[in-house]
Amino acid sequence: CYGTSFATFIVNAIRNGARDVLFEKLAALAYFLATLHNRTVHEHTVDFTKDCAYFDHILKNLHDAGRAGPDEVRQFRQLKENWVRQSCMWEDRQVVVHSDVTPPNILFGDGLWVIVIDLERMKLADRVFDLGRVVGELQHFFIQYANDKWLAEPFIGHFLWEYACHFPDRDAAFASITCRVPFYAGLTLLRIARNGWIGGHYSRRLLDEANKTLG
């Protein structure tokens, strides 16, 4: 497929100050995801237990890889249980999500042109599953290349605000989305931390950041 990887735009914004073009591409991605989600709204509400089961699966991977001990795994499970008790995690309707919206799977062309590949994990879930994945990936890139996840905040806020503009009540949509984003962003950081291709020191940094995000 023709296109430039999302990762290229993130790294250029960090290293070369190309911030404006990253803002533009995030608006395009928000438009793409909002269109996918809003065209596939299901009659049933979100079954958050499925995302919790995936969360537990990631924790098992981390434990089996020796990247998180039993006490830390228990702590993360307790954080998950705190999210289970939040009504906002259950109230939205299910939509079709890509579920693997990582920078290598997103290509950009001109203007609003977006190409998303690697579709075999598409499923019905909370729309914020995709949004939180993008947020967590942005945090990861800014930690990795700038040593500061907070430098990603202007881009994260812009992305979520642009997504919310595709609803009749933008403010209400933004509030609903941002209520749920920390869980899925934290889950994304845990997912990255389990990967064998990253070093143990950086994995520990991601685990610490996930703990803060989920808390």
C-alpha positions in Angstrom: 0.0 0.0 0.0 1.1 3.5 -0.7 1.6 5.7 2.3 3.9 7.0 5.1 3.9 5.2 8.4 2.3 6.9 11.4 5.6 6.2 13.3 7.5 8.5 10.8 5.2 11.5 11.6 5.6 10.9 15.4 9.4 10.6 15.3 9.7 13.7 13.0 7.6 15.7 15.4 9.8 14.7 18.3 13.2 15.0 16.6 12.7 17.6 13.9 9.9 19.8 15.3 7.4 18.8 12.6 4.5 19.2 15.0 1.9 20.7 12.6 1.9 17.8 10.2 1.4 15.3 13.1 -1.6 17.4 14.3 -3.0 17.1 10.8 -2.5 13.3 10.6 -4.0 12.8 14.0 -7.1 14.7 12.8 -7.3 12.4 9.8 -6.9 9.3 11.9 -9.6 10.6 14.3 -11.9 11.1 11.3 -11.2 7.6 10.0 -11.8 5.9 13.4 -15.0 7.9 14.1 -16.3 6.9 10.7 -15.5 3.2 11.3 -17.0 3.3 14.8 -20.1 5.3 14.1 -21.1 3.3 11.0 -20.9 0.0 13.0 -22.7 0.8 16.2 -24.2 -2.4 17.6 -27.5 -2.8 19.6 -25.7 -4.2 22.7 -23.7 -2.3 25.2 -20.0 -2.9 25.9 -19.0 -6.2 27.6 -16.1 -4.9 29.6 -15.4 -8.4 31.0 -13.8 -9.3 27.6 -11.3 -6.4 27.9 -10.6 -7.4 31.5 -9.8 -10.9 30.3 -7.4 -9.5 27.8 -5.9 -7.4 30.5 -5.3 -10.6 32.6 -3.8 -12.3 29.6 -1.3 -9.5 29.2 -0.4 -9.7 32.9 0.2 -13.4 32.5 2.6 -12.7 29.6 4.5 -10.2 31.7 4.7 -12.6 34.6 5.8 -15.6 32.4 8.4 -13.4 30.8 9.8 -12.4 34.2 8.9 -8.8 33.7 6.4 -8.5 36.5 6.5 -10.4 39.8 3.5 -11.9 41.7 3.0 -8.8 43.9 3.0 -6.4 41.0 0.6 -8.6 39.0 -1.8 -8.5 42.0 -1.4 -4.7 42.2 -2.3 -4.4 38.5 -5.3 -6.7 39.0 -6.6 -4.5 41.8 -6.3 -1.5 39.6 -8.3 -3.3 37.0 -11.0 -4.1 39.5 -11.2 -0.4 40.3 -12.1 0.2 36.7 -14.6 -2.6 36.7 -16.6 -0.7 39.3 -16.8 2.5 37.1 -20.1 2.6 35.3 -18.6 4.5 32.3 -16.8 1.3 31.3 -20.1 -0.5 30.6 -22.5 2.2 29.3 -21.5 2.8 25.6 -22.7 0.7 22.7 -20.3 -1.8 21.1 -18.8 -0.9 17.7 -16.4 -2.6 15.3 -12.9 -1.7 16.3 -9.6 -2.4 14.5 -8.1 -3.4 17.9 -4.5 -3.1 16.7 -4.2 0.6 15.8 -0.4 0.7 16.2 1.9 3.0 14.2 3.1 0.3 11.8 -0.5 -0.5 10.9 -1.4 3.1 10.0 -0.3 4.7 6.7 -1.1 8.2 5.6 -1.4 9.7 2.2 -2.3 13.2 1.2 -4.9 15.2 3.2 -7.3 13.0 5.0 -6.2 9.8 3.2 -5.7 7.0 5.8 -4.8 3.4 5.0 -5.1 0.9 7.9 -3.7 -2.6 7.5 -3.5 -5.8 9.6 -7.3 -6.3 10.0 -7.5 -9.8 11.4 -8.1 -8.7 15.0 -11.2 -6.6 14.2 -14.0 -7.2 16.7 -16.9 -5.7 18.6 -15.8 -3.7 21.6 -15.7 -0.3 23.2 -14.7 2.4 20.7 -12.1 3.6 23.2 -10.2 0.3 22.8 -8.9 1.9 19.5 -8.5 5.4 20.9 -6.6 4.2 24.0 -4.3 2.2 21.8 -3.4 5.4 19.9 -2.9 7.3 23.1 -0.7 4.6 24.7 1.4 4.4 21.5 1.9 8.2 21.5 3.0 8.0 25.1 5.4 5.2 24.3 7.0 7.1 21.4 7.5 10.2 23.5 8.9 8.2 26.4 11.3 6.4 24.0 12.4 9.3 21.9 12.0 12.3 24.3 12.1 10.7 27.7 8.9 12.4 28.7 5.4 11.1 28.0 3.8 14.4 29.0 5.2 16.0 25.8 2.6 13.8 24.0 -0.3 15.5 25.8 -1.0 18.3 23.2 -1.2 15.6 20.5 -3.4 13.3 22.6 -5.8 16.1 23.5 -6.0 17.2 19.8 -6.6 13.6 18.6 -9.4 13.0 21.2 -11.0 16.4 20.6 -11.0 15.9 16.8 -12.6 12.5 17.3 -15.3 14.0 19.6 -16.3 16.5 16.9 -18.0 13.7 15.0 -20.8 13.5 17.6 -23.8 15.8 18.0 -22.6 16.9 21.5 -18.9 17.3 21.2 -18.3 18.2 24.8 -20.3 15.2 26.1 -18.5 12.8 23.7 -15.1 14.1 24.8 -16.0 13.7 28.5 -17.3 10.2 27.9 -14.2 9.2 25.9 -11.6 10.7 28.3 -13.3 9.0 31.3 -12.3 5.6 29.7 -9.1 6.4 27.9 -6.7 5.8 30.9 -7.6 2.2 31.2 -7.0 1.4 27.5 -3.9 3.5 27.4 -2.5 1.8 30.5 -3.3 -1.6 28.9 -1.4 -0.5 25.8 1.7 0.3 27.8 1.5 -3.1 29.5 1.1 -4.7 26.1 4.3 -3.0 24.8 6.2 -3.8 28.0 5.7 -7.5 27.5 7.5 -7.5 24.1 10.8 -9.3 24.0 12.3 -6.8 21.5 12.5 -4.1 24.1 15.0 -4.1 26.9 14.3 -4.9 30.5 15.0 -1.3 31.7 12.6 0.2 29.3 10.0 -2.4 30.0 10.2 -1.4 33.7 9.7 2.2 32.7 6.6 1.3 30.8 5.3 -0.8 33.7 5.8 2.2 36.1 4.0 4.5 33.6 1.1 2.0 33.2 0.7 1.9 36.9 0.4 5.7 37.1 -2.0 5.8 34.2 -4.3 3.1 35.5 -4.3 4.5 39.0 
